[in-house]
Every structure is written in structure tokens, then in C-alpha cells.
Amino acid sequence: MEPELARRLFAEGAVLVLLDVPQRTEFGIDYNSWSVGPKFKGVKMIPPGLHFVYYCAVSKQGDAAPRTGFFHFFKRQEVLVMKWDHKTEDLTDEGISTEMVERIRAGLKDLDQGLGPYPYDTLKKWVSLSNHISQDLVTRIQPLSGKVTSVSQIVQETSAVGSGEGEREGGREREVTGEREGGGEREESGGGEREVTGEMEGGGEKEEGEREGRGYGGGRFAGVGDFEPSVDSTSQKRRTDLPLFKSKPETALRFSEVPRQRHPVGASPSEISHHCMDLSYTLQSLMTSNHTHYRDLLGELQLAFLCFFLAHVYDAFEHWKELVRLLCMSESALSDQTELFTNFIS
């Protein structure tokens, strides 16, 4: 890069100043990532617009923590200052006052040696993958905490746990009672012989049932349907006793929910089949309920891909696949939403 161009970009571009970041920390912005060195202070010459900053702590043995990042729309000549919190191993702006930011702005030339230049060779690729993402869309979809994490934090539903314990004890009592009463009163009336016979032959006597089972009387062997699925039903009951977990609201991405109603209310069987093969109705329902413009849908598609590709969020990958499938199966919408599909393909 020519010196004159570099000076102009330094004067016009934004600057991200990161304080106290430990060495070997993995740091990245958009399509590029590095291992932090001893002189690292941030990134300079950042072009205005949307960018994704991500990082993760690395131990002395080289083990990396889950990746964390955030979207930010940098403005012209903006100076964004953050510092490393050694307790949480996270970047934060807590304790960064306006006076501190202005003091750093005035002394940017002193920090120049510790500021890495933004890699402009990948800017075109980054813009092509984020050009439909608006600031309103980021605000609506990003977690309430403002940070995108590769490992979602989960919390246990306390109300479900309380009811689950009760169901567990009650379920066990019902389960044991069912075993004792299924073929007769085994312990009280000594009907164990009848109970086993009931399982084998539906109520005949044991000796006769055994003879028929061996073929002496031309009888049949007990089929699979003659046995009670006690093991499967027990497992199914015990699954409901497991504690319920959900994503912590402030750490979960808030993507639009694709409608599960694939057809209009009152549709005929043939219309239902048509709407299951052609998802144009579902696409229109999604855009009507969540997006005011087709660019918002494409922006959500791009945002989901970036959250998976750069932040390693698997839920974002699943949502991206769902949107791609929806668009690819909306045949009738090709003629109605030409701009949407033209931009989707390109």
C-alpha cells in the first residue's frame, strides 16, 4: 500500500483499540484472524460499515476457549475502545469513560506501532457476504447481551424440575403397581402361574401352554405382540423425568421463526399437497410477519451464515439451511419475487 493512501485511510478510517489483551489470544475481524503478540493494541484503518469482531482466550498449552464476537457498525473516524477482563476472559467497555476515549483519540499516533492495519484484500469478499445486513436487523437478531457465543449458555427450568420430581416418584409408583396388576394379583392370591400363562398364551394354563409352545398340541409360539412392552414404556416414562433446559435469553440469537402452517386454513387435500411441495405460501407468511422488505430476509440469511462461519454457532447453521431450503422450494414465488431470487442467486 502506498504511503499516501495509508495516511488517508488512517485519517478517515475507524480505529478499534483493545487494551490488556493477553498474548496468544486469538483475535479476528471479518475474514481474518491472528494470534495476539506483545505489542498488540488493536486495528486501524477500518472502513465504515458493518464488521464482526471475534476472539477467544488461549491457554498456555494452546487450548482455545469457545469463540465470542460482536457485530458493530463502524462510523467514519470512530474510535472504539475496549479492554480485556481477565476474570471473565472477555472484552468489555465497562470503565471506559468518554474522557478516556478522547485521550486515546488524541494520542493515536503514539499507538500506531501497536495497531494492525485492516486487511483490505478481503474487504470485497466481506461486503459480498454482508451487504444486505442492516443495523436494525442486527439489533433485532443479535442476543440481548450484544455478544455472539459459539456455546450457548443454558439454564435449568426450576418449575419443570419441581414438577418432574413429583412425576418421577408418582410414575414409579404407577409403574410398579402396573406390573403387579397386569396379569393378576401375583403376591396376594398366588396367581403367578396364571400371570405368566397370560403373557404366553392369553390366559390358558401354564403346562398346556408350554406343551403347545413346544409343538406337542399343534399350538403356536407366543408372538412379539403377546408381550407387554414394559421396558420401552418405562424408558419413555423416565424420559419425562429429565430436567428441562433452555437457552439463556440474553445469549441466544433471535432468528425469525419459519411458520409451521404450510397451507391456508380450510385448504382442500389437493391444495395441502401443493403447498407442501411448493413453499411459496410459507415464504410469503414469513415475509409478512417478520420482514418489511426482501432485503431483510436476505440479510437474515447472511447473518445466520456469518454467525456459523465466524462465530461457530451451530444453531445459526441450522437456521441458514432452513431458509435456503425455503427459498429453493418456493417455485411459484419466482415470478412474484424476482428481485429477491435474483439477489439470492447472485
ZILINKA-V573031 format. One record per helix or strand of 3 or more residues. SS is the DSSP state (alpha for helix, beta for strand). FROM is the first residue (numbers start at 1). TO is the last residue. If there is no record, write none. Layout:
# ZILINKA-V573031
{{SS & FROM & TO} {SS & FROM & TO}}
This chain:
# ZILINKA-V573031
{{alpha & 3 & 12} {beta & 14 & 19} {beta & 26 & 29} {beta & 32 & 35} {beta & 42 & 46} {beta & 49 & 56} {beta & 68 & 74} {beta & 79 & 85} {beta & 90 & 92} {alpha & 98 & 106} {alpha & 108 & 114} {beta & 115 & 117} {alpha & 120 & 130} {alpha & 135 & 141} {beta & 154 & 156} {alpha & 158 & 181} {alpha & 186 & 189} {alpha & 192 & 201} {alpha & 206 & 214} {alpha & 224 & 226} {alpha & 230 & 239} {beta & 245 & 247} {alpha & 249 & 251} {alpha & 269 & 277} {alpha & 280 & 290} {alpha & 294 & 309} {alpha & 314 & 328} {alpha & 333 & 336} {alpha & 338 & 345}}
